[in-house]
Amino acid sequence: MTSSLDLGVIGNSVVAALVDRVGRIVWMCYPRLDGDPVFCSLLDGDEKFDGSYRIDLEGCADATQRYLGNTAVLETILTDGNGSALRIVDYAPRFKQFDRLFRPPMIIRRLEPVSGVPLVTVRIRPRFNYGAAHAVQTIGSNHIRYLAEDPAATSPVLRLTTDAPIAHIVSEQPFALTQAVTLILGADETFGGSVPRLGIDFLERTREYWIDWQRYLSVPFEWQQAVIRAAITLKLCAFEETGAIMAALTTSVPEAPGTPRTWDYRYCWLRDAYFVVHALNRLGATLTMEDFLRYITTVAQTETSGVLKPVYGLLPSLPLDERTVPTLRGYRGMGPVRVGNLAQVQVQNDSYGSIILAAAQMFFDERLPHRGDIDLFHRLERLGRKAAAVAFEPDAGLWEFRGRMRVHTHSTAMCWAACDRLAKIAGVLGERESAKEWRDIADGIRERLLEEAWNEELGTFVDAQGSTEVDASLLLMQEIGLVSADDPRFLGTLAMIEKRLRRGAHLMRYAAPDDFGLPETSFTVCTFWYIDALVAVGRKEEARALFEQVLSCRTHHGLLSEDLDPSRGELWGNFPQTYSMVGLIISAMRLSKSWEEAFWRGS
């Protein structure tokens, strides 16, 4: 089967699965979001159906799919040529129980006959150790255990507990679906109680959880469905046990056809996490920020040298040594498939600013039950002093160049932002001397940056000291408050970015060759940054038109990956990409008419 990114996502912030349009689970890591991809056919599709979890309807002629309202519960309806139809409801349990969240590493599939007598085949074919080992089955009265065929493997063991006919599932033979059945796949644990009752109970409680969660979001008047789906997706990429926020749920979906730019994004980039926190804060979902602060506190305590890595595992102390996996062929056969990420050993100086920006709201938001205090301020100060020290040191930059180090404008700007926010936080806390100290440091960085990053001949800020190139991150200079949107220098930079980086309705992150040659696809969040910049400089109608064009490139569920083919609108790169979903939320909130303007005034 040909792989596609037109996928739905189910999950509960511990595990997640990607489901294609006919109800096949093509990607799922276990026992957590960064684990072994037990269902991996997204990166190794073949005619044997290995690495997938399929519910096949005999003679299937049509498929429709939707989320059940504003939830992470997915419904697929398959219909055969004679009118018999089957309903598949997929979800990962998530709800409050005993004053805490219940979110087991489990996915549940409920199969229901809709019309006629559908003839169904269930095919569950996990693979282990990144596709290297097929599964062997052991059979119980109401369950099947799936474990790696290699007895020496340390892979997880899965258990399916079900009221469906076990013999038909083991033999992968069709059976008539005359009544609803429930399939519970998760840890190898004995299951007590009624399978169908639990399936219904967990489904209703999970639906209620998501409906309750999204109803408190401060959504814009326009594009509400797009924003709500993006927010739910961001929540599914947050590993709440530690507070880490994943960049994406997948590894090695290439940035463009045939490129070796295939990376593992199942980790927590401090930069990306800040953007997620910022977007959810704008919607009023501040708990993710509090969880992330817990995560970065652990990071800061374990990095005794004070030097931050740009990316960490879901458990911060885990190494992310990068390797290629020969046992998976890659998305549409386009390898290599990678595990781990070399970015962990890179120098990326913007990380300090990302953490302080993510934490800053703790000191200003009076809704929060646990406000930022002097102890948190002192912990952030240690990061701020590091930011001040490295502000003009060469690094790999936010685009993670592997073959060169330069003094990148964005990295220096984020070091400035770290010091600027510390000055403001100190003011709120009444720490006058600290406020003055940090203001002087921030002003010194800003003055030098604006001088050294400006190219008078070209009339633009440039991406790095001594460069003549621009990149999309320069659009964030007004976003973080370094320059105003009406500053002639920013307007000149915007004009140069449009000239060099715009491709139709989309924006490249940069246009100069890198370690792998010229980039071929646009970087979706950069297009949203461009849209935001257009709003800031007063070109709102143009920004609205571009925003609608980007929305038209989403999957049928409203999701986005990392990259887009600017000529065809096809999605590329890891999926779903938090960066892209963040960009959608922020742009929608800036472009939307106000509730008063659109509703009460009827305009």
Secondary structure, DSSP 8 states (H G I E B T S, - for coil): ----S--EEEE-SS-EEEE-TTS-EEEEEESSTTSEEEE-GGGT--TT-TTEEEEEETTEEEEEEEESSSSS-EEEEEEETTS-EEEEEEE---EEETTEEE--S-EEEEEEEEES--EEEEEEE-EETTTTEEEEEEE-SSEEEEEESSTT-----EEEEESS-HHHHHHT--EE--S-EEEEEEES----S-HHHHHHHHHHHHHHHHHHHHHT----SSSHHHHHHHHHHHHHTEETTTTEE-S-S-B---SSTT-S---B--SEEHHHHHHHHHHHHHHT-THHHHHHHHHHHHHHHH-TTS---SEE-SSTTS----EEETT---BTTB--EEES-GGGGS--TTHHHHHHHHHHGGGT-TT-SS---HHHHHHHHHHHHHHHHHTTS-B-TTTT-SS--B-BHHHHHHHHHHHHHHHHHHHHTT-HHHHHHHHHHHHHHHHHHHHHSEETTTTEE-SBTT-----GGGGHHHHTTSS-TT-HHHHHHHHHHHHHHEETTEE-S--S-BTTBS--SEEHHHHHHHHHHHHHTT-HHHHHHHHHHHHTTS-TTS---SEE-TTT--EESSSS-HHHHHHHHHHHHHHS--HIIIIIS--
